[in-house]
Amino acid sequence: MINIFDLDLIQIALKFIFVVGAFFYLVYAFIVFRQVQVMKNTLITSFSPMVNLLGLLNLLLAAALFGGFIMFL
């Protein structure tokens, strides 16, 4: 008989949820980065390079988070 509250089953489900969540955040960060690129080309201001850097940093951290979840979970 399968125990639905078995610890291994819960751990596998949680790992899957975390990896899928990190993937969706990576997709979201990529979309935000692309929007920042479009904004930078459309609206040129003095702080555009800083916003571009923050968008890139967000994308890199999201990629590192996803990679970390894949490797360590």
C-alpha positions, 0 to 999 in steps of 0.5 A: 500500500502506498503511503501518501504522507511518505517522507520521500514522496513529499521531498520529491514533490517539494523539489519538483515545485522548487525547480519549476518555481525557479524556472518560472522566475528565470523566464520572468527575469528574462522578460524583465531584462528584455523590457529593460532593453526596449525601455533603454532604446526608447527612453534615453536617460542618465540612469539607463545604464544603471537600470540595465545593470540591475536587469542583467544582475537580476537575470544572472541571479535567477539563472544562478538560482535555477542552476543551484536548484538543479544541482543541489536538489 
